[in-house]
Amino acid sequence: MASNKKEIKEINASSMADIAFLLLIFFLVATTMNVDTGLSRVLPAIPPEDQKVEDLDVNERNLLAVKVNTFDAILVAGQQTHITQLKDKVKEFVLNPTNDENLPTRKDTEIEMPDGSTWIYPVSEGIVSLTNDRGTSYDMYIQVQNELTRAFNEIREDVAHQKFRMDFMSLAEGERDAVAKAVPLKISEAEPVNVGGN
C-alpha cells in the first residue's frame, strides 16, 4: 500500500547563520561605547609611618574656599559663581596682580635652572580648597576640577612666555620643571560633606 502522507519539506536554514553573523558585526561596528571620564592626578607619596602628621597652619588670606553644593551651585569665597567664571577668579586669586592685602602673599623663591643658574620668582602662597557636597553630580565635579587645573595651566603658560618666550609644553623638561616650581598646582580637596543647598 502506498503511503498517503505528504513529506514535510525542511526549511533551509544554512543562510540564517550568515545573516546572524552579519547583524552581530553590524551592531559591534555601529554601537558607540561610553567613555569614562576621569582626572589625571599625581598623588603625594605616602609618608613614613613614624612621621607625625600635624595640622597645616595656613594664613586665611592664602586660602580660597571653593564649595559645590548638592544642586551643583558653586560658591567661591562665599559668593555664588558660574562655572565659566571660576577659572578667572582662581587666576586673580593666585596672581594677586594688585597686591591686595586680602589675596595671597607671594614669597621670592630661588628656582634652579637647567643651566645651573638660579631664577628668583615671587611664588604665590595661595591654596585653592575644594569642598564638594555628597550630592554633587560627578559631571559638575569633573567640570570644577578641569576649571581649577586650567587656571593654573594658563598661569604657567603666561610665565613660560615671559621667561622663555615659548609655550609651556614646548619647553625642555628642566625648563618645564622650573615653571612648575614657580606656579605649583596647589589644590586641596576635602572629604565630601553636606555643603547644603544655599
C-alpha positions as CSV (number, residue, x, y, z in Angstrom):
1,M,0.0,0.0,0.0
2,A,1.3,3.4,-0.9
3,S,1.6,6.0,1.9
4,N,-0.7,9.0,1.6
5,K,1.4,11.1,4.0
6,K,2.9,14.1,2.4
7,E,6.5,14.7,3.2
8,I,7.2,17.9,5.1
9,K,10.0,19.8,3.4
10,E,12.7,21.1,5.7
11,I,13.4,24.8,5.7
12,N,16.9,25.5,4.5
13,A,18.5,27.4,7.4
14,S,22.0,27.5,6.2
15,S,21.9,31.2,5.3
16,M,20.4,32.1,8.8
17,A,23.8,31.7,10.5
18,D,25.4,34.1,7.9
19,I,22.7,36.7,8.5
20,A,23.0,36.5,12.3
21,F,26.8,36.8,12.0
22,L,26.4,39.9,9.7
23,L,24.0,41.5,12.2
24,L,26.4,40.9,15.0
25,I,29.2,42.5,13.1
26,F,26.9,45.5,12.2
27,F,26.0,46.1,15.8
28,L,29.5,45.8,17.0
29,V,30.7,48.4,14.5
30,A,27.7,50.8,14.8
31,T,27.4,50.9,18.6
32,T,29.2,53.6,20.5
33,M,30.7,52.8,23.9
34,N,30.5,55.2,26.8
35,V,33.9,56.6,27.6
36,D,34.5,57.0,31.3
37,T,35.9,60.4,32.3
38,G,38.4,60.8,35.0
39,L,41.1,63.0,36.4
40,S,44.8,62.8,35.8
41,R,46.4,63.5,39.2
42,V,49.7,62.7,40.7
43,L,49.1,61.8,44.4
44,P,51.7,62.6,47.0
45,A,53.9,59.9,48.3
46,I,52.8,58.0,51.4
47,P,54.6,59.5,54.4
48,P,56.7,57.2,56.6
49,E,54.7,55.6,59.5
50,D,56.9,57.2,62.1
51,Q,56.3,60.7,60.7
52,K,54.0,62.9,62.8
53,V,51.0,64.3,60.9
54,E,50.4,67.9,62.1
55,D,47.7,70.2,61.0
56,L,48.9,72.7,58.4
57,D,48.5,76.3,59.7
58,V,47.5,78.4,56.6
59,N,47.1,82.1,56.7
60,E,43.4,82.8,55.9
61,R,44.3,85.2,53.1
62,N,46.2,82.4,51.3
63,L,43.1,80.2,51.2
64,L,40.4,80.3,48.5
65,A,37.4,78.3,49.5
66,V,35.5,76.7,46.6
67,K,32.4,74.8,47.5
68,V,30.0,72.9,45.3
69,N,26.6,72.2,46.9
70,T,24.0,69.5,46.3
71,F,22.4,71.5,43.4
72,D,25.8,71.9,41.6
73,A,25.9,75.6,42.5
74,I,29.5,76.9,43.0
75,L,30.4,79.2,45.9
76,V,33.8,80.9,45.7
77,A,34.7,82.7,48.9
78,G,31.0,82.6,49.9
79,Q,29.8,84.2,46.6
80,Q,27.8,82.2,44.0
81,T,29.9,81.8,40.9
82,H,29.1,80.3,37.5
83,I,31.4,77.6,36.2
84,T,32.5,79.9,33.3
85,Q,33.8,82.5,35.9
86,L,35.6,80.0,38.1
87,K,38.9,79.9,36.2
88,D,39.3,83.7,36.1
89,K,38.5,84.0,39.8
90,V,41.2,81.4,40.7
91,K,43.7,83.1,38.4
92,E,43.1,86.5,40.0
93,F,43.4,85.0,43.5
94,V,46.7,83.2,42.7
95,L,48.3,86.0,40.8
96,N,47.1,88.8,43.1
97,P,48.0,91.4,40.4
98,T,47.1,94.5,42.5
99,N,49.0,93.2,45.6
100,D,45.7,93.2,47.5
101,E,46.2,92.5,51.3
102,N,43.1,90.2,51.2
103,L,44.7,88.0,48.5
104,P,47.6,85.6,48.9
105,T,51.1,86.6,49.8
106,R,54.0,85.9,47.4
107,K,57.4,84.6,48.5
108,D,60.5,85.3,46.5
109,T,61.9,81.8,45.8
110,E,65.1,80.7,44.2
111,I,64.4,78.2,41.4
112,E,67.3,76.3,40.0
113,M,67.5,76.4,36.2
114,P,68.8,73.6,34.0
115,D,72.0,75.5,33.1
116,G,72.9,75.8,36.8
117,S,71.8,79.4,37.3
118,T,69.1,80.5,39.7
119,W,65.9,82.3,38.9
120,I,64.1,84.3,41.6
121,Y,60.3,84.3,41.2
122,P,57.6,85.5,43.6
123,V,55.8,82.2,44.1
124,S,52.2,82.6,45.3
125,E,51.3,81.1,48.7
126,G,47.7,80.7,47.5
127,I,45.9,77.4,48.0
128,V,42.5,76.5,46.4
129,S,40.5,74.5,48.9
130,L,37.7,72.5,47.2
131,T,34.8,71.0,49.1
132,N,32.0,69.1,47.4
133,D,28.6,68.1,48.8
134,R,27.8,64.4,48.9
135,G,25.0,65.2,46.4
136,T,27.3,67.0,43.9
137,S,27.0,65.4,40.4
138,Y,30.0,63.7,39.0
139,D,29.8,65.8,35.9
140,M,30.0,69.1,37.9
141,Y,32.8,67.6,40.0
142,I,34.8,67.0,36.8
143,Q,34.0,70.4,35.4
144,V,35.2,72.2,38.5
145,Q,38.4,70.2,38.6
146,N,39.0,71.0,35.0
147,E,38.5,74.7,35.5
148,L,40.8,74.8,38.6
149,T,43.5,72.9,36.7
150,R,43.0,75.2,33.6
151,A,43.6,78.3,35.8
152,F,47.0,77.0,37.0
153,N,47.9,75.8,33.4
154,E,47.1,79.3,32.0
155,I,49.3,80.9,34.6
156,R,52.1,78.5,33.8
157,E,51.6,79.3,30.1
158,D,52.0,83.1,30.8
159,V,55.1,82.5,33.0
160,A,56.7,80.3,30.3
161,H,56.1,83.1,27.7
162,Q,57.5,85.8,30.0
163,K,60.6,83.8,31.0
164,F,61.4,81.6,27.9
165,R,59.2,83.2,25.1
166,M,57.8,79.7,24.4
167,D,54.7,77.7,25.1
168,F,54.9,75.7,28.4
169,M,54.6,72.3,26.6
170,S,57.3,73.3,24.1
171,L,59.9,73.8,26.8
172,A,62.6,71.3,27.6
173,E,61.9,69.1,30.7
174,G,64.2,71.1,33.0
175,E,62.5,74.4,32.0
176,R,59.1,73.0,32.5
177,D,60.1,71.8,36.0
178,A,61.3,75.4,36.7
179,V,58.0,76.9,35.6
180,A,56.0,74.2,37.6
181,K,58.0,75.2,40.7
182,A,57.2,78.9,40.0
183,V,53.5,78.1,39.7
184,P,52.8,75.0,41.9
185,L,49.4,73.3,41.5
186,K,48.0,74.0,44.9
187,I,44.6,72.4,45.0
188,S,43.5,70.9,48.4
189,E,40.4,68.7,48.3
190,A,38.4,68.0,51.4
191,E,36.3,64.9,52.0
192,P,32.7,65.5,50.7
193,V,30.4,67.0,53.3
194,N,26.9,68.3,53.4
195,V,27.5,71.8,52.0
196,G,23.8,72.4,51.7
197,G,21.6,73.9,49.1
198,N,22.4,77.6,49.5
